[in-house]
Amino acid sequence: MQANPLDDLRGQVQQIDEEILELLANRGRLISQIKTTKKVERQSIHQPDVFHSKEKLLIQFGTNIGLSESFIKDIWHTIHAESMKKQGIFD
């Protein structure tokens, strides 16, 4: 009996989704280190210039690989909001 091609494709998507979550967890650990470094160096948690320059780079990169600007912005804003939470800006 042959495997269902749709199940195979869904399995591949599931694997990618899990990899994305692992990358986000790794990012979160780095954000915790950034929080500590900012505290030691007495830097503001929220740095709008960094946010906007990074957003611009991500849009450029993402659109070059076929993603829409609005999708990139949605993802980036969600990721950034979680970063701010991890750094305690919403405490």
N, C-alpha and C positions, 0 to 999 in steps of 0.2 A: 504494500500500500504506500502510495506517495504522500509525502508531507504536504500539507496545505500551504501554498505559497503565501497566502495572506497571514497565516500564523507565523511563518518564518519572518516576514517583514515586520510584523508586530513585535516579535521577539527582538529583532535588531533595534527597533525604536525603543523598546523597554531598556535594552542595554545602554543605549545612548542617554536616555533619561536618567538612569542610575549614575552614569559617569558625570553628567551635568551636576547632579546633587552632590556627588563626591567633590567635584571642583568647587562648588559653592561652600561646602563645609571647610575645605582647605583655605578658601578665601577668608572665611570667617575667623579662622585661627590666625591668619596674618593680620586681619583687622584688629584683633585683640592685642597683638604686638605693636601695631601702629598706635593704638590708644595709649599704651604704656609709654612709648617713645614721645608722643605728643605731650603727655603729662610731664615727663622729665624735662623736655625742652620748652615747656610752657607755651605750647602752640594751641591755637583754637582747634576744637574738634571739627567744626564746620568751616571749610575753606572753599568758598564759592568759586574762586579762580581755578582751583584744582578740579573741582566738579565740572565746570564748563569746558576746560581744556580737555579733560578726559572724555567727556561726552562727545566733543567734536572729533577726537581721534577714533572713538568707537563707531560713530556714525560713518566716518570715512572708511574705516576697515569693513564694517558690516555691509555697507551698500556695495562695496567692491566685491563682496562674495555673495551678493544676491539677496540680502535681507532689506526689508523696507526701513526707511528712516523712522517711521512711527513705531514699528516693532522694536527697533533698537532702543529708542527713547523709553518706551514702556518698560523694557527689561532693565535698562540702566537705572531708571528712577526707582524701580522696585529694589534692585540690588543696593543702591545707594541708601535708600531708606532703612534697609536692614543693617547696613553698615553704621548708620547714625545711631540706631538702637543699640547695637553692640558697643558703641563708644560712649553710650550714656547720654546722648544729647536730648533724649526724650524722657529722661528720669526726672 
